[in-house]
Amino acid sequence: MSHHDLAESNPRPPQRRQADQMQAIGRLAGGVAHDFNNLLTIINGYTELLTRRTAADDPLRPMLEKIRRAGLEATAVTRRLATPGNQLDSEAEFAVLDDELPGGTETILLADDDPGVRSLARRVLAQCGYTVLEATRGSEAVEIARGHTGPIHLLVTDVVMPQLSGHETAERVRETHPGLKTLFVSGYPEGARGRTDGPCAFLQKPFSVRTFTRKVREVLDAGA
């Protein structure tokens, strides 16, 4: 009997075919959610920054609020796409924007291969008083760390990047900066799950400016 005849006589059971199809759909949905999460991080982040700079009685404020609310609702859609049944309480996320963002004077190494997300994060961190070292990928972050003679207090890195992953980047940077604290960010659901040494935390994209700055401060203050 030929291999073709053997394959015809032993087709995959329907349950296996269905499982394979579901896995393929899951991978596709995860990739779509990742791309949208990066885009929503940029849209929601800059909308929040603009809203914070606009007085409560400014005629533009209601329009900005509507954009932000739409962004939060879109965030809920992408999370349901990636994880069916997962809900986002947009009302709870729609926080008052008149509070002051926490800041500091520490040095932060930022690594993200998405230029829009990286630009937003750099702007926010700089506005909050931090010194920001910017890398477009993990290998560049490692080189920057090797050439930086002063302290680096925190690495903020995307998890999935070309060449070196966020976890590999953190391990390599710690070779020259032991005890480095790390904040992983990812547009993939459960994107930061994996082993790494040293103190670290995780933030799922899309995140608000408020959540991002609070998480950065929380990680920096941990164990202080």
Secondary structure as the mmCIF struct_conf table of DSSP 4:
data_model
#
loop_
_struct_conf.conf_type_id
_struct_conf.id
_struct_conf.beg_label_comp_id
_struct_conf.beg_label_asym_id
_struct_conf.beg_label_seq_id
_struct_conf.end_label_comp_id
_struct_conf.end_label_asym_id
_struct_conf.end_label_seq_id
HELX_RH_AL_P HELX_RH_AL_P1 HIS A 3 SER A 9
BEND BEND1 ASN A 10 ASN A 10
HELX_LH_PP_P HELX_LH_PP_P1 PRO A 11 PRO A 13
HELX_RH_AL_P HELX_RH_AL_P2 PRO A 14 ARG A 52
TURN_TY1_P TURN_TY1_P1 ARG A 53 ARG A 53
BEND BEND2 THR A 54 THR A 54
TURN_TY1_P TURN_TY1_P2 ALA A 56 ASP A 57
TURN_TY1_P TURN_TY1_P3 PRO A 59 PRO A 59
HELX_RH_AL_P HELX_RH_AL_P3 LEU A 60 ALA A 82
BEND BEND3 THR A 83 THR A 83
TURN_TY1_P TURN_TY1_P4 PRO A 84 GLY A 85
HELX_RH_AL_P HELX_RH_AL_P4 SER A 90 GLU A 93
BEND BEND4 LEU A 97 LEU A 97
BEND BEND5 ASP A 99 ASP A 99
HELX_LH_PP_P HELX_LH_PP_P2 GLU A 100 PRO A 102
STRN STRN1 THR A 107 ALA A 111
BEND BEND6 ASP A 113 ASP A 113
HELX_RH_AL_P HELX_RH_AL_P5 PRO A 115 GLN A 127
TURN_TY1_P TURN_TY1_P5 CYS A 128 GLY A 129
STRN STRN2 THR A 131 ALA A 135
BEND BEND7 THR A 136 ARG A 137
HELX_RH_AL_P HELX_RH_AL_P6 GLY A 138 GLY A 147
BEND BEND8 GLY A 150 GLY A 150
STRN STRN3 LEU A 154 ASP A 158
BEND BEND9 VAL A 159 VAL A 160
BEND BEND10 PRO A 162 LEU A 164
HELX_RH_AL_P HELX_RH_AL_P7 GLY A 166 VAL A 173
TURN_TY1_P TURN_TY1_P6 ARG A 174 THR A 176
BEND BEND11 HIS A 177 HIS A 177
TURN_TY1_P TURN_TY1_P7 PRO A 178 GLY A 179
STRN STRN4 LYS A 181 SER A 186
BEND BEND12 GLY A 187 TYR A 188
TURN_TY1_P TURN_TY1_P8 PRO A 189 ALA A 192
BEND BEND13 GLY A 194 GLY A 194
BEND BEND14 GLY A 198 PRO A 199
STRN STRN5 CYS A 200 GLN A 204
BEND BEND15 LYS A 205 PRO A 206
HELX_RH_AL_P HELX_RH_AL_P8 VAL A 209 ASP A 221
TURN_TY1_P TURN_TY1_P9 ALA A 222 GLY A 223
#
